[in-house]
Amino acid sequence: MQTCVVIVLFALNAILAASGVAFAVLAALRPSALAGEGAEGVGVHFYARMYAAKAVPFGVLAAVVPFLATGAVPGVCLLCAAVSQAVDAAIGFGRRDMRQAGGSVVAAVVHAVVAALIW
């Protein structure tokens, strides 16, 4: 594959992963910003923070691993990120939130393609 295309895919992967981190932090700080009105209870804050506790380190890993390593382990990390985004997309489709679903589908595809490139 052309070097330029690979660089663009790696950069897009990093941007999408960083966006996921940003949305996780936003959800932890202000759940109603993403979940809509009425999402201000103690339980909502608890689960938003639990989600962010997993999504932030995982997003950072997905963003940087293609630049640091190749092979099976980083490939599996990115495939796991792709599966996580696919599940987020399914949740978005279930809620009829096309913004969430669309962004997650794009991130899942890019993570999977980059995983295949570095594997």
Wavefront OBJ file of the C-alpha trace (Angstrom):
o trace
v 0.000 0.000 0.000
v 1.178 3.520 -0.692
v 3.081 5.126 2.172
v 0.938 8.268 1.962
v -2.287 6.267 2.376
v -0.858 4.434 5.391
v 0.162 7.720 7.017
v -3.310 9.163 6.430
v -4.952 6.049 7.912
v -2.676 6.114 10.971
v -3.422 9.815 11.487
v -7.168 9.279 11.023
v -7.024 6.383 13.485
v -5.299 8.621 16.050
v -7.806 11.448 15.508
v -10.790 9.118 15.895
v -9.315 7.510 19.010
v -8.595 10.944 20.508
v -12.176 11.977 19.712
v -13.428 8.920 21.583
v -11.300 9.922 24.564
v -12.678 13.470 24.435
v -16.284 12.235 24.328
v -15.621 9.850 27.238
v -14.212 12.692 29.331
v -17.155 14.927 28.380
v -19.599 12.163 29.347
v -17.873 11.732 32.708
v -17.966 15.455 33.448
v -21.422 16.244 32.021
v -23.472 13.157 31.114
v -26.416 15.247 29.920
v -24.236 16.731 27.166
v -24.234 13.358 25.423
v -27.110 11.390 26.928
v -29.673 14.184 26.717
v -31.810 15.903 29.284
v -32.745 13.962 32.378
v -29.355 12.265 32.559
v -28.228 13.842 35.807
v -28.828 11.199 38.470
v -26.162 9.673 40.693
v -26.334 6.409 38.738
v -25.843 8.194 35.435
v -22.718 9.932 36.722
v -21.428 6.643 38.144
v -21.796 4.737 34.865
v -20.462 7.631 32.774
v -17.338 7.708 34.936
v -16.983 3.924 34.739
v -17.223 4.161 30.946
v -14.590 6.905 30.864
v -12.280 4.931 33.155
v -12.125 2.246 30.484
v -12.500 4.346 27.333
v -9.762 6.881 28.079
v -6.805 4.486 28.464
v -8.144 2.252 25.686
v -8.494 5.250 23.356
v -4.980 6.446 24.147
v -3.665 2.955 23.405
v -5.560 2.786 20.102
v -4.233 6.210 19.118
v -0.545 5.558 19.743
v 0.014 1.824 19.187
v 0.233 1.993 15.371
v 3.081 4.496 15.657
v 5.021 2.396 18.183
v 4.710 -1.247 17.183
v 3.632 -3.763 14.569
v 2.612 -7.376 14.857
v -0.048 -9.409 16.587
v -0.291 -7.629 19.957
v -0.923 -4.107 18.617
v -3.157 -5.615 15.943
v -5.269 -7.307 18.602
v -5.415 -4.038 20.580
v -6.819 -2.252 17.543
v -9.245 -5.077 16.760
v -10.532 -4.809 20.332
v -10.932 -1.058 19.822
v -12.859 -1.791 16.608
v -15.175 -4.206 18.438
v -15.708 -1.657 21.220
v -16.660 0.992 18.669
v -18.960 -1.467 16.879
v -20.779 -2.104 20.175
v -21.036 1.667 20.721
v -22.527 1.924 17.215
v -25.081 -0.785 18.013
v -26.062 1.101 21.169
v -26.382 4.302 19.129
v -28.565 2.594 16.519
v -30.700 1.151 19.324
v -31.223 4.647 20.738
v -31.771 6.036 17.220
v -28.818 8.361 17.800
v -27.304 8.477 14.336
v -24.486 10.836 15.382
v -23.211 8.337 17.928
v -23.769 5.385 15.620
v -22.180 7.017 12.576
v -19.055 8.148 14.362
v -18.633 4.758 15.999
v -19.038 2.909 12.688
v -16.350 5.074 11.070
v -14.010 4.562 14.038
v -14.615 0.789 14.023
v -13.802 0.509 10.320
v -10.656 2.640 10.583
v -9.407 0.758 13.669
v -9.966 -2.575 11.866
v -8.190 -1.422 8.691
v -5.194 -0.107 10.643
v -5.112 -3.361 12.648
v -4.881 -5.285 9.386
v -2.094 -2.991 8.165
v 0.115 -3.404 11.225
v -0.547 -7.098 11.804
l 1 2 3 4 5 6 7 8 9 10 11 12 13 14 15 16 17 18 19 20 21 22 23 24 25 26 27 28 29 30 31 32 33 34 35 36 37 38 39 40 41 42 43 44 45 46 47 48 49 50 51 52 53 54 55 56 57 58 59 60 61 62 63 64 65 66 67 68 69 70 71 72 73 74 75 76 77 78 79 80 81 82 83 84 85 86 87 88 89 90 91 92 93 94 95 96 97 98 99 100 101 102 103 104 105 106 107 108 109 110 111 112 113 114 115 116 117 118 119
